Amino acid sequence: MTEQAVKELQDTHNATLVPREHPLSPSMVRRSVREARQRAADSPEGLPLTEENAQLKRLVIDRDMEIMVLKDARRKMQSDAARWC
């Protein structure tokens, strides 16, 4: 019963409505959600998300570096063009 309540709470994001529909106290539902989150974090399926997050962070860093290089190149071209005028 609590697994169903946890799933409904995760779907609806309404911590007051779900305990009313089930014969559970709000604190029990919150505790069940917290435990479910902990189990999900401890599960091996959590690792690919961590790896994906690290990969995405590297991509953002690479993109930021490319932007910096392009800005520097543009700035250098503008200063060279200003000298010729």
PDB file as gemmi writes it, atoms N, CA and C in Angstrom:
CRYST1    1.000    1.000    1.000  90.00  90.00  90.00 P 1                      
ATOM      1  N   MET A   1       0.832  -1.191   0.000  1.00  0.00           N  
ATOM      2  CA  MET A   1       0.000   0.000   0.000  1.00  0.00           C  
ATOM      3  C   MET A   1       0.872   1.249   0.000  1.00  0.00           C  
ATOM      4  N   THR A   2       1.941   1.272   0.779  1.00  0.00           N  
ATOM      5  CA  THR A   2       2.766   2.474   0.823  1.00  0.00           C  
ATOM      6  C   THR A   2       3.522   2.676  -0.483  1.00  0.00           C  
ATOM      7  N   GLU A   3       3.884   1.601  -1.171  1.00  0.00           N  
ATOM      8  CA  GLU A   3       4.568   1.760  -2.455  1.00  0.00           C  
ATOM      9  C   GLU A   3       3.656   2.465  -3.459  1.00  0.00           C  
ATOM     10  N   GLN A   4       2.387   2.103  -3.434  1.00  0.00           N  
ATOM     11  CA  GLN A   4       1.423   2.767  -4.313  1.00  0.00           C  
ATOM     12  C   GLN A   4       1.291   4.239  -3.922  1.00  0.00           C  
ATOM     13  N   ALA A   5       1.259   4.528  -2.636  1.00  0.00           N  
ATOM     14  CA  ALA A   5       1.155   5.909  -2.173  1.00  0.00           C  
ATOM     15  C   ALA A   5       2.402   6.706  -2.563  1.00  0.00           C  
ATOM     16  N   VAL A   6       3.567   6.078  -2.455  1.00  0.00           N  
ATOM     17  CA  VAL A   6       4.814   6.745  -2.849  1.00  0.00           C  
ATOM     18  C   VAL A   6       4.790   7.067  -4.330  1.00  0.00           C  
ATOM     19  N   LYS A   7       4.355   6.107  -5.126  1.00  0.00           N  
ATOM     20  CA  LYS A   7       4.292   6.332  -6.571  1.00  0.00           C  
ATOM     21  C   LYS A   7       3.310   7.459  -6.911  1.00  0.00           C  
ATOM     22  N   GLU A   8       2.166   7.469  -6.250  1.00  0.00           N  
ATOM     23  CA  GLU A   8       1.180   8.538  -6.482  1.00  0.00           C  
ATOM     24  C   GLU A   8       1.735   9.889  -6.058  1.00  0.00           C  
ATOM     25  N   LEU A   9       2.450   9.914  -4.936  1.00  0.00           N  
ATOM     26  CA  LEU A   9       3.029  11.169  -4.463  1.00  0.00           C  
ATOM     27  C   LEU A   9       4.085  11.676  -5.440  1.00  0.00           C  
ATOM     28  N   GLN A  10       4.891  10.783  -5.970  1.00  0.00           N  
ATOM     29  CA  GLN A  10       5.895  11.189  -6.951  1.00  0.00           C  
ATOM     30  C   GLN A  10       5.234  11.683  -8.234  1.00  0.00           C  
ATOM     31  N   ASP A  11       4.089  11.127  -8.578  1.00  0.00           N  
ATOM     32  CA  ASP A  11       3.385  11.556  -9.786  1.00  0.00           C  
ATOM     33  C   ASP A  11       2.651  12.883  -9.582  1.00  0.00           C  
ATOM     34  N   THR A  12       1.990  13.026  -8.424  1.00  0.00           N  
ATOM     35  CA  THR A  12       1.161  14.211  -8.206  1.00  0.00           C  
ATOM     36  C   THR A  12       1.899  15.352  -7.517  1.00  0.00           C  
ATOM     37  N   HIS A  13       2.976  15.042  -6.787  1.00  0.00           N  
ATOM     38  CA  HIS A  13       3.724  16.046  -6.019  1.00  0.00           C  
ATOM     39  C   HIS A  13       2.823  16.776  -5.028  1.00  0.00           C  
ATOM     40  N   ASN A  14       1.852  16.060  -4.484  1.00  0.00           N  
ATOM     41  CA  ASN A  14       0.929  16.654  -3.515  1.00  0.00           C  
ATOM     42  C   ASN A  14       0.960  15.803  -2.249  1.00  0.00           C  
ATOM     43  N   ALA A  15       1.715  16.272  -1.255  1.00  0.00           N  
ATOM     44  CA  ALA A  15       1.933  15.490  -0.038  1.00  0.00           C  
ATOM     45  C   ALA A  15       0.727  15.468   0.890  1.00  0.00           C  
ATOM     46  N   THR A  16      -0.246  16.312   0.662  1.00  0.00           N  
ATOM     47  CA  THR A  16      -1.428  16.298   1.533  1.00  0.00           C  
ATOM     48  C   THR A  16      -2.563  15.473   0.944  1.00  0.00           C  
ATOM     49  N   LEU A  17      -2.644  15.409  -0.361  1.00  0.00           N  
ATOM     50  CA  LEU A  17      -3.739  14.686  -1.009  1.00  0.00           C  
ATOM     51  C   LEU A  17      -3.564  13.172  -0.908  1.00  0.00           C  
ATOM     52  N   VAL A  18      -2.367  12.692  -1.107  1.00  0.00           N  
ATOM     53  CA  VAL A  18      -2.133  11.246  -1.139  1.00  0.00           C  
ATOM     54  C   VAL A  18      -2.460  10.581   0.198  1.00  0.00           C  
ATOM     55  N   PRO A  19      -2.006  11.102   1.348  1.00  0.00           N  
ATOM     56  CA  PRO A  19      -2.373  10.434   2.607  1.00  0.00           C  
ATOM     57  C   PRO A  19      -3.869  10.433   2.876  1.00  0.00           C  
ATOM     58  N   ARG A  20      -4.588  11.408   2.339  1.00  0.00           N  
ATOM     59  CA  ARG A  20      -6.042  11.424   2.525  1.00  0.00           C  
ATOM     60  C   ARG A  20      -6.706  10.287   1.754  1.00  0.00           C  
ATOM     61  N   GLU A  21      -6.153   9.969   0.590  1.00  0.00           N  
ATOM     62  CA  GLU A  21      -6.743   8.905  -0.225  1.00  0.00           C  
ATOM     63  C   GLU A  21      -6.411   7.519   0.306  1.00  0.00           C  
ATOM     64  N   HIS A  22      -5.340   7.400   1.044  1.00  0.00           N  
ATOM     65  CA  HIS A  22      -4.922   6.121   1.608  1.00  0.00           C  
ATOM     66  C   HIS A  22      -4.997   6.220   3.125  1.00  0.00           C  
ATOM     67  N   PRO A  23      -5.231   5.133   3.801  1.00  0.00           N  
ATOM     68  CA  PRO A  23      -5.291   5.185   5.272  1.00  0.00           C  
ATOM     69  C   PRO A  23      -3.889   5.247   5.882  1.00  0.00           C  
ATOM     70  N   LEU A  24      -3.160   6.315   5.531  1.00  0.00           N  
ATOM     71  CA  LEU A  24      -1.794   6.478   6.014  1.00  0.00           C  
ATOM     72  C   LEU A  24      -1.626   7.872   6.600  1.00  0.00           C  
ATOM     73  N   SER A  25      -0.724   7.984   7.539  1.00  0.00           N  
ATOM     74  CA  SER A  25      -0.433   9.307   8.092  1.00  0.00           C  
ATOM     75  C   SER A  25       0.533  10.023   7.147  1.00  0.00           C  
ATOM     76  N   PRO A  26       0.470  11.346   7.097  1.00  0.00           N  
ATOM     77  CA  PRO A  26       1.388  12.092   6.220  1.00  0.00           C  
ATOM     78  C   PRO A  26       2.851  11.832   6.540  1.00  0.00           C  
ATOM     79  N   SER A  27       3.172  11.677   7.827  1.00  0.00           N  
ATOM     80  CA  SER A  27       4.572  11.421   8.186  1.00  0.00           C  
ATOM     81  C   SER A  27       5.037  10.065   7.661  1.00  0.00           C  
ATOM     82  N   MET A  28       4.145   9.085   7.653  1.00  0.00           N  
ATOM     83  CA  MET A  28       4.517   7.767   7.130  1.00  0.00           C  
ATOM     84  C   MET A  28       4.757   7.839   5.621  1.00  0.00           C  
ATOM     85  N   VAL A  29       3.943   8.607   4.916  1.00  0.00           N  
ATOM     86  CA  VAL A  29       4.128   8.748   3.475  1.00  0.00           C  
ATOM     87  C   VAL A  29       5.445   9.467   3.189  1.00  0.00           C  
ATOM     88  N   ARG A  30       5.728  10.527   3.939  1.00  0.00           N  
ATOM     89  CA  ARG A  30       6.983  11.259   3.743  1.00  0.00           C  
ATOM     90  C   ARG A  30       8.187  10.353   4.009  1.00  0.00           C  
ATOM     91  N   ARG A  31       8.098   9.542   5.091  1.00  0.00           N  
ATOM     92  CA  ARG A  31       9.189   8.632   5.405  1.00  0.00           C  
ATOM     93  C   ARG A  31       9.361   7.599   4.299  1.00  0.00           C  
ATOM     94  N   SER A  32       8.265   7.090   3.769  1.00  0.00           N  
ATOM     95  CA  SER A  32       8.338   6.114   2.692  1.00  0.00           C  
ATOM     96  C   SER A  32       8.965   6.717   1.442  1.00  0.00           C  
ATOM     97  N   VAL A  33       8.632   7.965   1.158  1.00  0.00           N  
ATOM     98  CA  VAL A  33       9.221   8.640   0.001  1.00  0.00           C  
ATOM     99  C   VAL A  33      10.717   8.816   0.220  1.00  0.00           C  
ATOM    100  N   ARG A  34      11.095   9.239   1.412  1.00  0.00           N  
ATOM    101  CA  ARG A  34      12.513   9.432   1.726  1.00  0.00           C  
ATOM    102  C   ARG A  34      13.273   8.105   1.578  1.00  0.00           C  
ATOM    103  N   GLU A  35      12.705   7.028   2.070  1.00  0.00           N  
ATOM    104  CA  GLU A  35      13.350   5.721   1.955  1.00  0.00           C  
ATOM    105  C   GLU A  35      13.434   5.272   0.496  1.00  0.00           C  
ATOM    106  N   ALA A  36      12.395   5.539  -0.276  1.00  0.00           N  
ATOM    107  CA  ALA A  36      12.415   5.175  -1.690  1.00  0.00           C  
ATOM    108  C   ALA A  36      13.503   5.950  -2.429  1.00  0.00           C  
ATOM    109  N   ARG A  37      13.651   7.233  -2.099  1.00  0.00           N  
ATOM    110  CA  ARG A  37      14.715   8.036  -2.716  1.00  0.00           C  
ATOM    111  C   ARG A  37      16.085   7.493  -2.345  1.00  0.00           C  
ATOM    112  N   GLN A  38      16.233   7.097  -1.086  1.00  0.00           N  
ATOM    113  CA  GLN A  38      17.514   6.545  -0.634  1.00  0.00           C  
ATOM    114  C   GLN A  38      17.826   5.242  -1.357  1.00  0.00           C  
ATOM    115  N   ARG A  39      16.817   4.383  -1.503  1.00  0.00           N  
ATOM    116  CA  ARG A  39      17.026   3.128  -2.235  1.00  0.00           C  
ATOM    117  C   ARG A  39      17.413   3.402  -3.679  1.00  0.00           C  
ATOM    118  N   ALA A  40      16.782   4.403  -4.286  1.00  0.00           N  
ATOM    119  CA  ALA A  40      17.093   4.742  -5.674  1.00  0.00           C  
ATOM    120  C   ALA A  40      18.515   5.278  -5.788  1.00  0.00           C  
ATOM    121  N   ALA A  41      18.953   6.047  -4.798  1.00  0.00           N  
ATOM    122  CA  ALA A  41      20.307   6.602  -4.836  1.00  0.00           C  
ATOM    123  C   ALA A  41      21.342   5.507  -4.621  1.00  0.00           C  
ATOM    124  N   ASP A  42      21.002   4.502  -3.821  1.00  0.00           N  
ATOM    125  CA  ASP A  42      21.934   3.420  -3.539  1.00  0.00           C  
ATOM    126  C   ASP A  42      21.948   2.353  -4.629  1.00  0.00           C  
ATOM    127  N   SER A  43      20.971   2.377  -5.502  1.00  0.00           N  
ATOM    128  CA  SER A  43      20.873   1.324  -6.511  1.00  0.00           C  
ATOM    129  C   SER A  43      21.929   1.509  -7.599  1.00  0.00           C  
ATOM    130  N   PRO A  44      22.297   0.438  -8.274  1.00  0.00           N  
ATOM    131  CA  PRO A  44      23.278   0.537  -9.356  1.00  0.00           C  
ATOM    132  C   PRO A  44      22.780   1.398 -10.511  1.00  0.00           C  
ATOM    133  N   GLU A  45      21.458   1.577 -10.621  1.00  0.00           N  
ATOM    134  CA  GLU A  45      20.934   2.401 -11.700  1.00  0.00           C  
ATOM    135  C   GLU A  45      21.276   3.869 -11.502  1.00  0.00           C  
ATOM    136  N   GLY A  46      21.633   4.265 -10.276  1.00  0.00           N  
ATOM    137  CA  GLY A  46      22.013   5.638 -10.015  1.00  0.00           C  
ATOM    138  C   GLY A  46      23.368   5.990 -10.611  1.00  0.00           C  
ATOM    139  N   LEU A  47      24.211   4.994 -10.836  1.00  0.00           N  
ATOM    140  CA  LEU A  47      25.536   5.245 -11.375  1.00  0.00           C  
ATOM    141  C   LEU A  47      25.523   5.813 -12.782  1.00  0.00           C  
ATOM    142  N   PRO A  48      24.734   5.283 -13.703  1.00  0.00           N  
ATOM    143  CA  PRO A  48      24.748   5.875 -15.043  1.00  0.00           C  
ATOM    144  C   PRO A  48      24.349   7.346 -15.043  1.00  0.00           C  
ATOM    145  N   LEU A  49      23.439   7.740 -14.162  1.00  0.00           N  
ATOM    146  CA  LEU A  49      23.079   9.153 -14.092  1.00  0.00           C  
ATOM    147  C   LEU A  49      24.263   9.981 -13.623  1.00  0.00           C  
ATOM    148  N   THR A  50      25.023   9.455 -12.682  1.00  0.00           N  
ATOM    149  CA  THR A  50      26.206  10.157 -12.201  1.00  0.00           C  
ATOM    150  C   THR A  50      27.221  10.290 -13.323  1.00  0.00           C  
ATOM    151  N   GLU A  51      27.411   9.209 -14.060  1.00  0.00           N  
ATOM    152  CA  GLU A  51      28.350   9.244 -15.179  1.00  0.00           C  
ATOM    153  C   GLU A  51      27.866  10.212 -16.265  1.00  0.00           C  
ATOM    154  N   GLU A  52      26.581  10.182 -16.544  1.00  0.00           N  
ATOM    155  CA  GLU A  52      26.024  11.095 -17.546  1.00  0.00           C  
ATOM    156  C   GLU A  52      26.179  12.538 -17.088  1.00  0.00           C  
ATOM    157  N   ASN A  53      25.946  12.786 -15.807  1.00  0.00           N  
ATOM    158  CA  ASN A  53      26.104  14.130 -15.265  1.00  0.00           C  
ATOM    159  C   ASN A  53      27.547  14.602 -15.428  1.00  0.00           C  
ATOM    160  N   ALA A  54      28.509  13.745 -15.128  1.00  0.00           N  
ATOM    161  CA  ALA A  54      29.921  14.104 -15.284  1.00  0.00           C  
ATOM    162  C   ALA A  54      30.245  14.385 -16.747  1.00  0.00           C  
ATOM    163  N   GLN A  55      29.706  13.569 -17.646  1.00  0.00           N  
ATOM    164  CA  GLN A  55      29.937  13.771 -19.078  1.00  0.00           C  
ATOM    165  C   GLN A  55      29.343  15.104 -19.532  1.00  0.00           C  
ATOM    166  N   LEU A  56      28.147  15.417 -19.067  1.00  0.00           N  
ATOM    167  CA  LEU A  56      27.517  16.688 -19.443  1.00  0.00           C  
ATOM    168  C   LEU A  56      28.305  17.874 -18.894  1.00  0.00           C  
ATOM    169  N   LYS A  57      28.835  17.742 -17.688  1.00  0.00           N  
ATOM    170  CA  LYS A  57      29.658  18.815 -17.133  1.00  0.00           C  
ATOM    171  C   LYS A  57      30.901  19.039 -17.983  1.00  0.00           C  
ATOM    172  N   ARG A  58      31.529  17.944 -18.434  1.00  0.00           N  
ATOM    173  CA  ARG A  58      32.703  18.081 -19.305  1.00  0.00           C  
ATOM    174  C   ARG A  58      32.334  18.765 -20.609  1.00  0.00           C  
ATOM    175  N   LEU A  59      31.177  18.424 -21.165  1.00  0.00           N  
ATOM    176  CA  LEU A  59      30.739  19.062 -22.412  1.00  0.00           C  
ATOM    177  C   LEU A  59      30.518  20.560 -22.222  1.00  0.00           C  
ATOM    178  N   VAL A  60      29.948  20.931 -21.086  1.00  0.00           N  
ATOM    179  CA  VAL A  60      29.729  22.355 -20.819  1.00  0.00           C  
ATOM    180  C   VAL A  60      31.070  23.076 -20.677  1.00  0.00           C  
ATOM    181  N   ILE A  61      32.007  22.457 -20.001  1.00  0.00           N  
ATOM    182  CA  ILE A  61      33.334  23.064 -19.845  1.00  0.00           C  
ATOM    183  C   ILE A  61      33.996  23.221 -21.203  1.00  0.00           C  
ATOM    184  N   ASP A  62      33.916  22.178 -22.043  1.00  0.00           N  
ATOM    185  CA  ASP A  62      34.490  22.266 -23.392  1.00  0.00           C  
ATOM    186  C   ASP A  62      33.832  23.377 -24.197  1.00  0.00           C  
ATOM    187  N   ARG A  63      32.527  23.474 -24.106  1.00  0.00           N  
ATOM    188  CA  ARG A  63      31.810  24.527 -24.834  1.00  0.00           C  
ATOM    189  C   ARG A  63      32.230  25.909 -24.356  1.00  0.00           C  
ATOM    190  N   ASP A  64      32.361  26.064 -23.044  1.00  0.00           N  
ATOM    191  CA  ASP A  64      32.790  27.346 -22.499  1.00  0.00           C  
ATOM    192  C   ASP A  64      34.201  27.705 -22.958  1.00  0.00           C  
ATOM    193  N   MET A  65      35.077  26.706 -23.026  1.00  0.00           N  
ATOM    194  CA  MET A  65      36.436  26.957 -23.511  1.00  0.00           C  
ATOM    195  C   MET A  65      36.414  27.390 -24.980  1.00  0.00           C  
ATOM    196  N   GLU A  66      35.610  26.727 -25.797  1.00  0.00           N  
ATOM    197  CA  GLU A  66      35.498  27.110 -27.211  1.00  0.00           C  
ATOM    198  C   GLU A  66      34.981  28.540 -27.350  1.00  0.00           C  
ATOM    199  N   ILE A  67      34.014  28.901 -26.541  1.00  0.00           N  
ATOM    200  CA  ILE A  67      33.474  30.256 -26.589  1.00  0.00           C  
ATOM    201  C   ILE A  67      34.557  31.262 -26.214  1.00  0.00           C  
ATOM    202  N   MET A  68      35.346  30.951 -25.178  1.00  0.00           N  
ATOM    203  CA  MET A  68      36.422  31.858 -24.778  1.00  0.00           C  
ATOM    204  C   MET A  68      37.446  32.033 -25.898  1.00  0.00           C  
ATOM    205  N   VAL A  69      37.821  30.934 -26.555  1.00  0.00           N  
ATOM    206  CA  VAL A  69      38.788  30.998 -27.648  1.00  0.00           C  
ATOM    207  C   VAL A  69      38.228  31.834 -28.793  1.00  0.00           C  
ATOM    208  N   LEU A  70      36.969  31.629 -29.136  1.00  0.00           N  
ATOM    209  CA  LEU A  70      36.361  32.399 -30.222  1.00  0.00           C  
ATOM    210  C   LEU A  70      36.270  33.885 -29.878  1.00  0.00           C  
ATOM    211  N   LYS A  71      35.943  34.198 -28.636  1.00  0.00           N  
ATOM    212  CA  LYS A  71      35.891  35.601 -28.223  1.00  0.00           C  
ATOM    213  C   LYS A  71      37.268  36.249 -28.304  1.00  0.00           C  
ATOM    214  N   ASP A  72      38.295  35.522 -27.863  1.00  0.00           N  
ATOM    215  CA  ASP A  72      39.656  36.054 -27.943  1.00  0.00           C  
ATOM    216  C   ASP A  72      40.073  36.276 -29.387  1.00  0.00           C  
ATOM    217  N   ALA A  73      39.734  35.311 -30.257  1.00  0.00           N  
ATOM    218  CA  ALA A  73      40.078  35.442 -31.676  1.00  0.00           C  
ATOM    219  C   ALA A  73      39.349  36.638 -32.289  1.00  0.00           C  
ATOM    220  N   ARG A  74      38.081  36.815 -31.955  1.00  0.00           N  
ATOM    221  CA  ARG A  74      37.325  37.945 -32.483  1.00  0.00           C  
ATOM    222  C   ARG A  74      37.920  39.269 -31.999  1.00  0.00           C  
ATOM    223  N   ARG A  75      38.263  39.305 -30.729  1.00  0.00           N  
ATOM    224  CA  ARG A  75      38.849  40.515 -30.157  1.00  0.00           C  
ATOM    225  C   ARG A  75      40.178  40.844 -30.839  1.00  0.00           C  
ATOM    226  N   LYS A  76      40.985  39.819 -31.108  1.00  0.00           N  
ATOM    227  CA  LYS A  76      42.269  40.019 -31.767  1.00  0.00           C  
ATOM    228  C   LYS A  76      42.075  40.496 -33.205  1.00  0.00           C  
ATOM    229  N   MET A  77      41.084  39.907 -33.890  1.00  0.00           N  
ATOM    230  CA  MET A  77      40.812  40.337 -35.275  1.00  0.00           C  
ATOM    231  C   MET A  77      40.327  41.776 -35.298  1.00  0.00           C  
ATOM    232  N   GLN A  78      39.501  42.159 -34.337  1.00  0.00           N  
ATOM    233  CA  GLN A  78      38.995  43.537 -34.299  1.00  0.00           C  
ATOM    234  C   GLN A  78      40.134  44.520 -34.013  1.00  0.00           C  
ATOM    235  N   SER A  79      41.036  44.149 -33.129  1.00  0.00           N  
ATOM    236  CA  SER A  79      42.156  45.051 -32.835  1.00  0.00           C  
ATOM    237  C   SER A  79      43.104  45.146 -34.028  1.00  0.00           C  
ATOM    238  N   ASP A  80      43.309  44.031 -34.760  1.00  0.00           N  
ATOM    239  CA  ASP A  80      44.140  44.079 -35.969  1.00  0.00           C  
ATOM    240  C   ASP A  80      43.477  44.932 -37.049  1.00  0.00           C  
ATOM    241  N   ALA A  81      42.177  44.812 -37.189  1.00  0.00           N  
ATOM    242  CA  ALA A  81      41.450  45.596 -38.184  1.00  0.00           C  
ATOM    243  C   ALA A  81      41.490  47.080 -37.839  1.00  0.00           C  
ATOM    244  N   ALA A  82      41.461  47.401 -36.553  1.00  0.00           N  
ATOM    245  CA  ALA A  82      41.493  48.807 -36.135  1.00  0.00           C  
ATOM    246  C   ALA A  82      42.850  49.422 -36.426  1.00  0.00           C  
ATOM    247  N   ARG A  83      43.913  48.631 -36.357  1.00  0.00           N  
ATOM    248  CA  ARG A  83      45.245  49.157 -36.660  1.00  0.00           C  
ATOM    249  C   ARG A  83      45.397  49.480 -38.138  1.00  0.00           C  
ATOM    250  N   TRP A  84      44.734  48.756 -39.010  1.00  0.00           N  
ATOM    251  CA  TRP A  84      44.871  48.959 -40.446  1.00  0.00           C  
ATOM    252  C   TRP A  84      44.036  50.134 -40.945  1.00  0.00           C  
ATOM    253  N   CYS A  85      43.055  50.529 -40.171  1.00  0.00           N  
ATOM    254  CA  CYS A  85      42.203  51.628 -40.627  1.00  0.00           C  
ATOM    255  C   CYS A  85      42.774  52.970 -40.317  1.00  0.00           C  
TER     256      CYS A  85                                                      
END                                                                             
